[in-house]
Amino acid sequence: MPRRRRAALLAVCLVPLVGCAVGKRPYFNDEPYGAGNLTGDTAVDAVLSKLDAGVTGPITAVYNGQVKFGQTDFQAIVELDGANRVVTLGSAVFRDTAAGQQTCSTDESRPCEDGLLAQRASDTTLSIDFYGADMAVRIRRKAAAIVGPATAHNETFAQQPATCVDLPLSDGINQFIAVYCVMDNGMVAMVDDSDVLIELTMFAPSVDDAAFDLG
């Protein structure tokens, strides 16, 4: 049998063997870090219980943010009223309303597109759920990796009281403290983590209904 043909047959025969050796690929999900799963740490769970309760508005919240790698500053705005919300992350504007979903730009440098296009805000490292559900997942993940006791404290941001927790963490070389603060209404007030810093600078229990209009 020609060498080339023997090699081809060998390759074909190996395919099912590789499949059997590798088996089913592992599947990962966020279920262990989902809403309602408490850590057993009083300081951490005090923050998580507020985030898990959710927030419906009407609310307008403005944050100053910084991506620590490169020290890139940005602004985040959350406008929320029931089923309608507008989340601005840097130059990306996400409209998630009963009438539809849309992603636009604050400077109109890019056209509006249907759907919530997360990649448009990738430079901020945040998602449109940063102020609630996604931050709860982050805290649960980090709480599972603490290298010391969590510390509870209370702070005030934009005249709003907040419940906070400090988590001692390590990146394998250096140790650092990650800080998470949540307002009584269940909305993030401040996050100071290894990759990003966000802090509430303005809060109002109202919204501009025109913000929910699709462009």
LINGITA-V448005 format. One record per residue. N is the residue number from 1. RES is the residue in three letters. PHI is phi in whole degrees, 0 to 359 (999 if undefined). Layout:
BEGIN
N&RES&PHI + N&RES&PHI
END
This chain:
BEGIN
1&MET&999 + 2&PRO&303 + 3&ARG&301 + 4&ARG&298 + 5&ARG&292 + 6&ARG&300 + 7&ALA&296 + 8&ALA&296 + 9&LEU&295 + 10&LEU&298 + 11&ALA&297 + 12&VAL&297 + 13&CYS&293 + 14&LEU&286 + 15&VAL&304 + 16&PRO&295 + 17&LEU&295 + 18&VAL&297 + 19&GLY&300 + 20&CYS&291 + 21&ALA&290 + 22&VAL&286 + 23&GLY&73 + 24&LYS&290 + 25&ARG&293 + 26&PRO&296 + 27&TYR&240 + 28&PHE&243 + 29&ASN&216 + 30&ASP&265 + 31&GLU&306 + 32&PRO&297 + 33&TYR&249 + 34&GLY&283 + 35&ALA&303 + 36&GLY&95 + 37&ASN&274 + 38&LEU&271 + 39&THR&267 + 40&GLY&91 + 41&ASP&264 + 42&THR&302 + 43&ALA&294 + 44&VAL&289 + 45&ASP&293 + 46&ALA&296 + 47&VAL&284 + 48&LEU&297 + 49&SER&297 + 50&LYS&288 + 51&LEU&297 + 52&ASP&294 + 53&ALA&293 + 54&GLY&78 + 55&VAL&219 + 56&THR&241 + 57&GLY&90 + 58&PRO&288 + 59&ILE&211 + 60&THR&236 + 61&ALA&232 + 62&VAL&243 + 63&TYR&233 + 64&ASN&265 + 65&GLY&227 + 66&GLN&212 + 67&VAL&279 + 68&LYS&292 + 69&PHE&285 + 70&GLY&92 + 71&GLN&50 + 72&THR&268 + 73&ASP&273 + 74&PHE&205 + 75&GLN&243 + 76&ALA&236 + 77&ILE&227 + 78&VAL&240 + 79&GLU&242 + 80&LEU&223 + 81&ASP&206 + 82&GLY&63 + 83&ALA&278 + 84&ASN&255 + 85&ARG&208 + 86&VAL&230 + 87&VAL&239 + 88&THR&253 + 89&LEU&233 + 90&GLY&64 + 91&SER&265 + 92&ALA&266 + 93&VAL&240 + 94&PHE&250 + 95&ARG&254 + 96&ASP&233 + 97&THR&229 + 98&ALA&297 + 99&ALA&276 + 100&GLY&150 + 101&GLN&240 + 102&GLN&205 + 103&THR&239 + 104&CYS&231 + 105&SER&238 + 106&THR&296 + 107&ASP&261 + 108&GLU&58 + 109&SER&286 + 110&ARG&230 + 111&PRO&290 + 112&CYS&292 + 113&GLU&230 + 114&ASP&292 + 115&GLY&94 + 116&LEU&259 + 117&LEU&266 + 118&ALA&303 + 119&GLN&296 + 120&ARG&292 + 121&ALA&244 + 122&SER&298 + 123&ASP&290 + 124&THR&266 + 125&THR&68 + 126&LEU&252 + 127&SER&252 + 128&ILE&289 + 129&ASP&257 + 130&PHE&299 + 131&TYR&279 + 132&GLY&212 + 133&ALA&302 + 134&ASP&293 + 135&MET&289 + 136&ALA&296 + 137&VAL&297 + 138&ARG&300 + 139&ILE&297 + 140&ARG&298 + 141&ARG&296 + 142&LYS&292 + 143&ALA&297 + 144&ALA&285 + 145&ALA&240 + 146&ILE&294 + 147&VAL&249 + 148&GLY&189 + 149&PRO&290 + 150&ALA&286 + 151&THR&237 + 152&ALA&266 + 153&HIS&199 + 154&ASN&246 + 155&GLU&223 + 156&THR&230 + 157&PHE&228 + 158&ALA&51 + 159&GLN&66 + 160&GLN&248 + 161&PRO&293 + 162&ALA&219 + 163&THR&264 + 164&CYS&235 + 165&VAL&218 + 166&ASP&258 + 167&LEU&245 + 168&PRO&282 + 169&LEU&228 + 170&SER&219 + 171&ASP&263 + 172&GLY&99 + 173&ILE&237 + 174&ASN&244 + 175&GLN&261 + 176&PHE&209 + 177&ILE&250 + 178&ALA&260 + 179&VAL&242 + 180&TYR&229 + 181&CYS&231 + 182&VAL&228 + 183&MET&288 + 184&ASP&298 + 185&ASN&279 + 186&GLY&93 + 187&MET&249 + 188&VAL&302 + 189&ALA&252 + 190&MET&201 + 191&VAL&223 + 192&ASP&232 + 193&ASP&246 + 194&SER&294 + 195&ASP&253 + 196&VAL&210 + 197&LEU&234 + 198&ILE&225 + 199&GLU&216 + 200&LEU&295 + 201&THR&241 + 202&MET&209 + 203&PHE&219 + 204&ALA&217 + 205&PRO&276 + 206&SER&203 + 207&VAL&220 + 208&ASP&266 + 209&ASP&303 + 210&ALA&296 + 211&ALA&296 + 212&PHE&273 + 213&ASP&290 + 214&LEU&286 + 215&GLY&283
END
